[in-house]
Amino acid sequence: MNRKSLVLPAVIGLLAPVLAACGGTDSGSNGDSAIVVGTTDQFAASKKAPAPFDPAYAYDAGSWNVLRQTIQTLMALPRGGGEPVPEAARQCGFTDTGNERYECTLRDGLKFSGGDAVTAADVKYSIDRVRAINADSGVSGLLANIDTVETQGESKVVFHLKTADATFPFKLATPVAGIVHPADYSKSKLRNGFDIDGSGPYKASAQVKDDVVVKVVFTKNTNYKGQLNPKNGKVELRSFLDADDMGTALDKGDIDMMTRTMSPAQIQKLSDDPGKNINLIETPGLEIRYLGFNTDAPGARTKAVRQAMAQLVNRGELASSVYGSMAEPLYSLVPATITGHANSFFNKYGDPSVDKAKQILEQAAVTTPVKLTLNYTTDHYGEGTKKEFEHLQKQLNASGLFQVDIKGTKWAEFRPNELEGKYAVYGLGWFPDFPDADNFVAPFLDEGNFLASPYANSKIRNELIPESRREADRLTASKSLEKIQSIVADDVPVLPLWQGKQYVAARDDIQGVEWALDSSSNLQLWELSRGVKG
């Protein structure tokens, strides 16, 4: 059967499939036949990034999608979105009125995949380990608000926070808060390489060639206890160099499903004509793309230069020309579908204007053309990235105010270079750790941020972020969040470009495809099963 399935949300947190993938019963869902999933994510180990699958280091969507299958967390996001629910925990909650004391009780009989019991001491060890290692990837920033972790007996863990944080349950649902065995993970050192051990729904084995993962094989963990219900016994995640190779493998039947990142051309083709026994499924997405600035670097340290770029970039033309229906213009770090969003950049700059950009630069006595290099990664966000930066280069240079070069670098080198401050301007994407506006501002603007950015605004860090986190009602937090977005639009430490949709293509005997990715691009392999062809 050839058809296109859509999963369209009315509002974030209330996601439901309109049409399920084609297939019959659950027959064969727990058999030995592995469901094979393709991805263009590359997993490599290097001197600069030696531990891609260590929860204390990993901080990209691809690595987290491996960890989510294997490393169990106290909390987890429910199938259709919404508030986190207990996972390794039996129950969790704030036990004070100020949202500063959070207590979890573990499920009975929890075990690591090797058979050892999971205890409250293991949870404390895992959290304290991340904070002590404080890896340069910036992932430990998610746990920075923890003051101390206390255990009470074998099953109770108490988190004492430095300040109130209504988003803390979401953070405990991310892989950085994953529970690891002290025998497998050193207290003070990263676990280099690709070995993974935990108490999640699957055990993992990586096949590696030249320090690069070829595929990861997930087999059902018979010791798993949690709220998830794996619908298959084995899944293979195969890594492809590009979307075309991945698409060919799907057409040939070598893989059953392909996820991130499909090319715009592939999506258009599959939308028009999926081909025999292949379904294209669109799901809600919260991915954003943006330019980051090293505000200490020559060229980018002058605010007027950054403001002029914000005044010149034509987001609508960029999104439609490169990504078609896959992307929409974004005028804030916070996506339009998230509570607290404000069109701050449009409110300040309006439509693209060369005259206004020229005025900004003249008032700051900036000599034109401004020479800059825009850096991007060639192998992390899909084939559209190069075209995107070619369009940005064209837009900026056409103004006569900029003389822009572009340079592409592989992710294994690009990300460490960015963290070391080697780029004045660089392009990155963001797949949220959890679907809350806080996770679109704090990782970029708070102390110890994901970008290792020198930009620091005391009002944002000391007043507005803590103020927004005190509000359990996220609608009430919007006032503080909107102020943050206005400051960002004025200072431009980052320049938001577009917000993306996400797509999955699968053969029609694979069920559960509509649940395979949640809105934060988290891969949920346990939802997949093999049925019968339509």
C-alpha positions in Angstrom: 0.0 0.0 0.0 1.3 3.5 -0.9 0.1 6.3 1.4 1.3 9.1 3.5 0.6 9.1 7.2 0.5 12.3 9.2 0.8 12.9 13.0 -0.3 16.5 13.5 -0.6 18.1 17.0 -3.3 20.4 18.1 -1.0 21.7 20.9 2.3 20.6 22.3 1.8 17.9 24.9 -1.4 16.6 23.3 0.0 14.6 20.5 -2.1 11.8 19.0 -1.8 9.9 15.7 -4.4 10.6 13.1 -3.6 7.5 11.1 -1.5 4.5 12.2 1.1 2.8 10.0 -0.2 0.1 7.7 0.1 -3.4 9.0 -1.6 -6.3 10.6 -1.2 -7.8 14.0 1.7 -7.9 16.4 2.9 -11.2 15.0 6.6 -11.5 15.0 7.1 -8.5 17.2 9.3 -10.4 19.7 10.9 -12.7 17.2 14.5 -13.0 16.2 14.2 -10.9 13.1 15.7 -7.5 13.9 14.0 -4.3 12.8 16.7 -2.3 11.0 16.7 1.5 11.3 18.8 3.8 9.3 20.3 7.1 10.4 22.9 9.6 9.0 24.1 10.3 12.6 27.8 9.6 12.8 29.3 8.2 16.0 33.1 8.6 16.2 35.7 8.6 19.0 38.6 11.0 18.9 41.1 12.5 21.2 38.9 15.6 21.5 35.7 13.6 21.9 36.7 10.2 23.3 33.5 9.2 25.0 30.5 9.6 22.6 28.2 7.3 24.6 29.1 8.3 28.2 26.1 10.1 29.9 28.6 12.4 31.5 29.8 13.6 28.1 27.2 12.9 25.4 25.2 15.9 24.4 23.9 15.5 20.8 20.7 14.1 19.6 22.3 11.1 17.9 24.2 9.9 21.0 21.3 10.6 23.3 19.1 8.4 21.0 21.5 5.5 21.6 21.5 6.2 25.4 17.8 6.4 25.7 17.4 2.8 24.7 20.0 1.5 27.2 20.5 3.9 30.2 17.5 4.2 32.5 16.5 7.5 34.1 14.3 8.2 37.1 11.7 9.9 35.0 10.7 9.6 31.3 8.5 11.6 28.9 5.2 9.8 28.2 4.3 8.4 24.8 2.4 11.4 23.5 4.2 14.2 25.4 3.3 16.1 28.5 4.6 16.0 32.0 7.3 13.4 32.9 6.3 10.2 34.5 8.2 7.8 36.8 10.5 5.3 35.0 13.2 3.8 37.2 11.3 5.5 40.0 8.1 4.3 41.4 7.1 7.8 42.4 8.7 11.2 42.4 7.7 14.7 43.4 8.5 18.0 45.1 8.1 17.7 48.9 8.2 21.4 49.7 6.3 24.4 48.7 9.3 26.1 47.1 10.2 23.5 44.5 13.6 23.1 46.0 13.4 19.5 47.4 12.7 16.7 45.0 12.3 13.1 46.2 12.2 9.8 44.3 11.5 6.3 45.4 12.9 3.5 43.1 10.8 0.6 41.8 11.2 -2.7 43.5 13.5 -5.2 41.9 15.4 -2.9 39.6 18.4 -4.5 38.1 21.2 -3.5 35.7 21.4 -5.6 32.5 24.1 -7.8 34.1 21.8 -8.7 37.0 23.1 -6.5 39.9 20.5 -4.5 41.8 20.0 -0.8 41.2 20.0 1.1 44.4 19.6 4.7 45.5 23.4 4.8 46.0 23.8 4.1 42.3 21.6 7.0 41.4 23.5 9.4 43.7 26.8 8.0 42.3 25.7 8.6 38.7 24.5 12.2 39.3 27.5 13.2 41.4 29.8 11.7 38.7 28.4 13.9 36.0 28.8 17.0 38.1 32.3 16.1 39.2 33.6 15.3 35.7 31.9 18.5 34.3 32.8 17.6 30.7 33.4 20.4 28.2 30.4 19.2 26.2 28.3 21.3 28.6 25.9 18.5 29.4 26.5 18.8 33.1 24.8 22.2 33.0 21.5 20.4 33.1 22.3 19.3 36.6 24.0 22.5 37.7 21.2 23.6 40.0 21.6 20.5 42.2 23.1 21.4 45.6 23.4 17.9 47.1 22.0 14.4 46.5 20.9 12.5 49.6 20.0 8.8 49.9 17.6 7.3 52.4 17.9 3.6 52.6 18.2 1.4 49.5 15.4 3.0 47.5 14.9 6.7 48.3 16.8 9.6 46.7 16.4 13.2 47.7 17.7 16.1 45.5 18.3 19.4 47.3 18.3 22.2 44.7 20.1 25.6 44.9 17.0 27.5 43.7 13.5 26.6 42.8 13.1 24.7 39.5 9.8 23.5 38.2 11.6 22.0 35.2 13.7 19.6 37.3 11.5 16.5 36.6 12.2 17.1 32.8 15.9 17.1 33.5 15.8 13.8 35.3 14.2 12.4 32.1 17.3 13.1 30.1 20.3 10.8 29.6 22.7 13.0 31.6 20.7 11.8 34.6 21.0 8.1 33.5 21.8 5.5 36.1 25.1 3.8 35.6 26.9 1.0 37.5 29.9 2.2 39.5 31.8 -0.9 38.4 31.5 0.2 34.7 31.9 3.9 35.0 34.8 5.5 36.8 33.9 8.2 39.4 36.4 10.7 37.9 37.0 9.7 34.3 35.0 9.3 31.2 34.3 5.9 29.7 36.1 6.2 26.4 34.9 4.3 23.4 31.5 2.8 22.6 30.6 0.4 25.4 27.3 1.1 27.2 25.8 -0.6 30.2 22.6 0.3 32.1 19.2 -0.9 33.2 17.2 0.4 30.3 14.9 -1.6 27.9 17.8 -2.8 25.7 21.4 -3.9 25.9 23.6 -2.5 23.2 26.6 -3.7 21.2 28.4 -1.4 18.8 30.2 -2.6 15.7 33.1 -0.3 15.0 35.4 0.3 12.1 38.3 2.8 12.3 36.9 4.4 15.5 33.5 5.0 13.8 30.4 3.1 14.6 28.9 1.1 11.7 25.9 -0.1 13.6 24.5 -0.5 17.1 22.6 -3.7 17.9 20.0 -3.4 20.6 18.7 -6.6 22.2 15.9 -6.8 24.7 17.1 -6.5 28.3 15.3 -9.3 30.2 16.1 -7.6 33.5 14.4 -4.4 32.6 11.7 -3.0 34.9 10.0 0.3 34.1 7.0 1.9 32.5 8.1 1.2 28.9 6.7 -1.9 27.0 9.2 -2.9 24.3 7.3 -4.3 21.3 10.3 -6.0 19.7 13.2 -8.2 20.8 15.9 -6.7 18.6 16.7 -3.5 16.7 19.7 -2.5 14.6 20.6 1.1 14.2 22.8 1.5 11.0 24.8 4.6 10.3 25.0 5.9 6.7 27.3 8.5 5.2 24.5 10.3 3.5 20.7 10.4 3.0 20.9 9.0 -0.5 22.7 5.8 0.6 20.1 5.4 3.4 17.2 5.9 1.0 18.7 3.3 -1.4 18.9 0.8 1.5 15.2 1.4 2.3 14.2 0.9 -1.3 16.2 -2.4 -1.5 14.7 -3.6 1.7 18.1 -3.6 3.5 16.6 -1.4 6.2 13.0 -1.2 7.5 12.9 2.5 8.5 15.0 5.7 8.0 15.0 8.6 10.4 17.2 11.6 10.7 18.3 13.1 8.6 16.4 12.7 5.3 17.2 15.2 2.6 14.6 17.8 1.4 14.6 16.1 -2.0 13.9 12.7 -0.5 11.0 14.0 1.5 9.5 15.8 -1.5 9.8 12.6 -3.6 8.3 10.4 -1.0 5.5 12.8 -0.3 4.6 12.8 -4.0 5.2 9.1 -4.6 6.2 7.0 -1.6 6.9 3.9 -3.8 5.8 0.4 -3.2 5.2 -0.6 0.4 6.8 2.6 1.9 5.0 5.1 4.1 6.2 8.7 4.8 5.2 10.0 8.2 5.4 13.6 9.3 5.6 14.2 13.0 5.7 17.4 15.2 9.2 18.7 15.6 11.0 21.2 17.8 14.3 21.3 16.0 15.8 24.8 15.5 18.8 26.1 13.6 20.7 29.2 14.4 24.0 31.1 14.1 26.1 31.3 17.2 28.6 34.1 17.9 31.8 34.1 19.8 31.3 37.6 21.3 35.0 37.9 22.2 36.2 37.1 18.7 37.3 39.8 16.2 34.5 40.6 13.8 31.7 39.2 16.0 32.5 41.1 19.2 30.8 44.3 17.9 27.1 44.1 18.7 26.3 46.3 15.7 27.7 43.6 13.3 25.5 41.0 14.9 22.5 43.3 14.7 23.2 44.1 11.1 23.2 40.4 10.3 19.9 40.0 12.1 18.5 42.8 10.0 19.7 41.3 6.7 18.9 37.6 6.9 15.8 36.6 5.0 14.6 33.6 7.0 11.6 33.0 4.8 13.7 32.8 1.6 16.3 30.7 3.3 13.8 28.1 4.7 11.7 27.8 1.5 14.7 27.7 -0.9 16.7 25.1 1.0 14.1 23.1 2.9 10.8 23.6 1.3 8.0 22.5 3.5 10.4 21.0 6.0 11.2 24.3 7.7 9.5 27.6 8.8 11.1 30.9 9.7 12.0 31.4 13.3 12.3 34.7 15.1 13.3 33.6 18.5 15.2 30.9 20.2 11.9 29.5 21.5 9.9 27.7 18.8 6.5 29.1 17.9 4.7 26.1 19.3 6.2 26.3 22.8 4.5 28.2 25.6 6.4 31.4 26.2 7.4 32.0 22.6 7.7 35.7 21.4 8.6 36.9 17.9 11.3 39.0 19.4 13.6 39.3 16.3 10.7 40.2 14.0 9.5 42.7 16.6 12.9 44.5 16.7 14.0 44.2 13.0 10.9 43.6 10.9 11.5 42.6 7.3 15.0 42.3 5.9 16.4 45.7 5.0 19.8 46.7 3.6 19.2 50.4 4.5 18.4 49.6 8.1 21.5 47.3 8.4 23.7 50.0 6.8 22.4 52.6 9.4 23.2 50.2 12.3 26.8 49.8 11.1 27.2 53.5 10.3 26.0 54.6 13.8 28.6 52.2 15.3 31.3 53.5 13.0 31.9 50.0 11.6 33.9 49.9 8.4 32.3 47.9 5.6 32.4 45.4 4.1 32.7 43.4 7.3 34.8 40.3 6.7 33.6 37.1 8.3 33.7 33.3 7.9 30.6 31.3 8.6 31.5 27.9 9.9 29.2 24.8 9.5 29.4 21.1 10.0 29.3 18.9 6.9 28.1 15.6 8.4 25.7 16.2 11.3 22.5 17.9 10.2 22.0 16.5 6.8 22.6 17.5 3.2 20.8 20.8 3.3 23.4 22.4 5.6 25.9 23.4 2.9 23.1 24.9 0.7 21.8 26.8 3.7 25.2 28.4 4.3 25.6 29.2 0.6 22.2 31.0 0.8 23.3 32.9 3.9 26.6 33.9 2.2 24.7 35.1 -0.8 22.2 37.1 1.3 24.8 38.9 3.4 27.2 39.6 0.5 24.5 40.9 -1.8 24.0 43.7 0.7 27.5 45.1 0.0 27.9 45.4 3.8 29.6 42.0 4.3 32.3 40.0 2.7 31.5 36.5 3.9 33.3 33.2 3.3 31.9 29.8 4.4 33.8 26.8 5.6 32.5 23.2 6.3 34.1 20.9 8.8 33.3 17.3 10.0 31.4 17.2 13.3 34.2 15.3 15.2 36.4 18.4 14.6 33.8 21.1 14.3 32.2 20.7 17.8 35.5 20.7 19.8 36.7 23.7 17.7 33.5 25.6 18.6 33.8 24.8 22.3 37.4 26.0 22.2 36.3 29.4 20.7 38.0 28.9 17.4 35.0 30.2 15.4 33.7 33.7 15.4 30.4 32.7 13.7 29.1 29.1 13.5 26.0 27.3 12.6 24.4 24.7 15.0 21.1 23.0 15.5 19.2 22.3 18.7 17.0 19.4 19.5 15.6 20.2 22.9 16.4 18.1 26.0 12.7 18.6 26.9 9.8 20.5 25.5 9.8 23.6 27.7 10.9 27.2 26.8 13.5 27.0 29.6 15.4 24.5 27.5 15.6 26.9 24.6 17.2 29.7 26.6 19.2 28.4 29.5 21.4 26.0 27.5 22.6 29.1 25.4 22.6 31.8 28.0 23.1 30.4 31.5 26.5 29.9 33.2 28.2 26.7 31.9 26.1 26.8 28.7 26.1 24.4 25.8 28.0 26.8 23.5 30.8 27.7 26.0 29.8 31.2 25.0 31.6 34.2 26.6 28.3 36.2 26.4 26.9 36.8 29.8 23.9 38.9 30.7 23.5 39.2 34.5 19.8 40.1 34.3 19.1 36.9 32.3 21.2 34.7 34.5 20.6 36.1 38.0 17.0 37.3 37.7 14.9 36.1 34.7 15.9 32.4 34.3 15.5 31.7 38.1 12.3 33.7 38.1 10.8 31.7 35.2 11.8 28.4 36.8 10.0 29.2 40.0 6.7 29.1 38.1 5.1 25.7 38.0 2.5 27.2 35.7 4.5 27.6 32.5 2.0 30.1 31.1 2.8 32.4 34.2 6.5 32.0 33.4 6.0 33.5 30.0 6.5 37.1 31.1 10.1 36.4 32.3 10.8 34.3 29.2 9.6 37.0 26.8 11.9 39.5 28.5 14.8 37.1 27.9 13.9 36.8 24.2 13.8 40.6 23.9 17.3 40.9 25.4 18.6 38.2 23.0 17.1 40.1 20.0 18.9 43.2 21.0 22.3 41.7 22.0 22.2 38.9 19.3 24.6 36.4 21.0 22.7 33.9 18.8 20.7 34.4 15.6 17.7 32.0 15.2 17.0 31.0 11.6 14.3 28.3 11.2 12.2 25.7 13.0 11.9 22.3 11.4 9.5 19.5 11.0 10.6 15.9 11.2 9.9 12.9 9.0 10.2 9.1 9.1 9.9 6.7 6.2 9.3 3.0 6.7 8.2 -0.1 5.0 4.6 -0.8 5.6 5.0 -4.0 7.6 6.6 -1.9 10.5 4.1 -0.8 13.1 4.5 2.0 15.7 6.4 4.2 13.3 4.2 7.2 14.2 5.6 7.0 17.7 9.2 6.4 16.7 10.2 10.0 17.2 8.7 12.3 19.8 8.5 16.1 19.3 12.1 16.5 20.8 13.5 14.1 18.2 14.0 11.4 20.8 14.1 8.0 19.1 11.8 5.4 20.8 12.8 2.1 19.3 10.7 0.2 21.8 7.6 1.3 19.9 8.4 -0.6 16.7 7.2 -4.0 15.8 6.9 -6.1 12.7 3.4 -6.9 11.4 2.2 -7.9 8.0 2.3 -6.0 4.7 -0.8 -4.1 3.6 
